[in-house]
């Protein structure tokens, strides 16, 4: 139970950084790693009913975070691309 709260708080913090455009590529990398860990944990636990509804969201989140990692922040971001 505690691990889920920590992951949720971490996702919220990374999402905040992405919204304000701070450390965009680093936040994208961290979000991609967390998303892969969440997907792997779903498969290891065998939660098929929950996974059926939530898995497309995490796959989309992974794709967006990898795109942010490679493309970098936009024109209105606070930081510059790496």
One Martini backbone bead per residue (centre of mass of N, CA, C, O) as a GRO file, in nm:
protein
   82
    1UNK     BB    1   0.057   0.063  -0.021
    2UNK     BB    2   0.299   0.259   0.004
    3UNK     BB    3   0.412   0.228  -0.286
    4UNK     BB    4   0.167   0.359  -0.431
    5UNK     BB    5   0.200   0.641  -0.302
    6UNK     BB    6   0.484   0.699  -0.401
    7UNK     BB    7   0.425   0.673  -0.703
    8UNK     BB    8   0.201   0.887  -0.711
    9UNK     BB    9   0.377   1.123  -0.609
   10UNK     BB   10   0.587   1.104  -0.835
   11UNK     BB   11   0.393   1.151  -1.072
   12UNK     BB   12   0.301   1.429  -0.975
   13UNK     BB   13   0.579   1.568  -0.981
   14UNK     BB   14   0.646   1.512  -1.277
   15UNK     BB   15   0.390   1.648  -1.390
   16UNK     BB   16   0.459   1.929  -1.284
   17UNK     BB   17   0.720   1.962  -1.447
   18UNK     BB   18   0.579   1.932  -1.724
   19UNK     BB   19   0.382   2.171  -1.704
   20UNK     BB   20   0.614   2.396  -1.647
   21UNK     BB   21   0.890   2.309  -1.798
   22UNK     BB   22   1.081   2.134  -1.601
   23UNK     BB   23   1.289   1.901  -1.673
   24UNK     BB   24   1.174   1.739  -1.925
   25UNK     BB   25   1.369   1.502  -2.001
   26UNK     BB   26   1.401   1.386  -1.718
   27UNK     BB   27   1.099   1.343  -1.664
   28UNK     BB   28   1.056   1.152  -1.905
   29UNK     BB   29   1.246   0.932  -1.807
   30UNK     BB   30   1.117   0.877  -1.530
   31UNK     BB   31   0.833   0.813  -1.642
   32UNK     BB   32   0.916   0.570  -1.814
   33UNK     BB   33   1.024   0.396  -1.583
   34UNK     BB   34   0.767   0.391  -1.408
   35UNK     BB   35   0.581   0.271  -1.624
   36UNK     BB   36   0.729   0.003  -1.658
   37UNK     BB   37   0.702  -0.087  -1.364
   38UNK     BB   38   0.393  -0.093  -1.359
   39UNK     BB   39   0.349  -0.297  -1.589
   40UNK     BB   40   0.513  -0.528  -1.462
   41UNK     BB   41   0.342  -0.548  -1.200
   42UNK     BB   42   0.080  -0.630  -1.337
   43UNK     BB   43   0.192  -0.899  -1.455
   44UNK     BB   44   0.296  -1.028  -1.189
   45UNK     BB   45   0.008  -1.023  -1.041
   46UNK     BB   46  -0.246  -1.074  -1.244
   47UNK     BB   47  -0.427  -0.807  -1.315
   48UNK     BB   48  -0.655  -0.825  -1.558
   49UNK     BB   49  -0.894  -0.629  -1.504
   50UNK     BB   50  -0.724  -0.374  -1.446
   51UNK     BB   51  -0.535  -0.390  -1.695
   52UNK     BB   52  -0.752  -0.349  -1.916
   53UNK     BB   53  -0.812  -0.039  -1.823
   54UNK     BB   54  -0.499   0.079  -1.768
   55UNK     BB   55  -0.289   0.003  -1.989
   56UNK     BB   56  -0.341   0.218  -2.214
   57UNK     BB   57  -0.249   0.457  -2.042
   58UNK     BB   58   0.049   0.359  -1.993
   59UNK     BB   59   0.126   0.341  -2.289
   60UNK     BB   60   0.076   0.638  -2.354
   61UNK     BB   61   0.265   0.753  -2.134
   62UNK     BB   62   0.519   0.625  -2.249
   63UNK     BB   63   0.511   0.760  -2.530
   64UNK     BB   64   0.520   1.054  -2.429
   65UNK     BB   65   0.783   1.035  -2.261
   66UNK     BB   66   0.966   0.953  -2.500
   67UNK     BB   67   0.905   1.200  -2.674
   68UNK     BB   68   1.015   1.405  -2.466
   69UNK     BB   69   1.298   1.293  -2.454
   70UNK     BB   70   1.367   1.340  -2.771
   71UNK     BB   71   1.230   1.638  -2.827
   72UNK     BB   72   1.158   1.801  -2.591
   73UNK     BB   73   1.090   2.105  -2.535
   74UNK     BB   74   0.924   2.371  -2.591
   75UNK     BB   75   0.889   2.716  -2.632
   76UNK     BB   76   0.750   2.748  -2.318
   77UNK     BB   77   0.983   2.656  -2.165
   78UNK     BB   78   1.220   2.693  -1.917
   79UNK     BB   79   1.399   2.498  -2.050
   80UNK     BB   80   1.650   2.344  -2.222
   81UNK     BB   81   1.765   2.138  -2.434
   82UNK     BB   82   2.005   1.871  -2.424
   0.00000   0.00000   0.00000
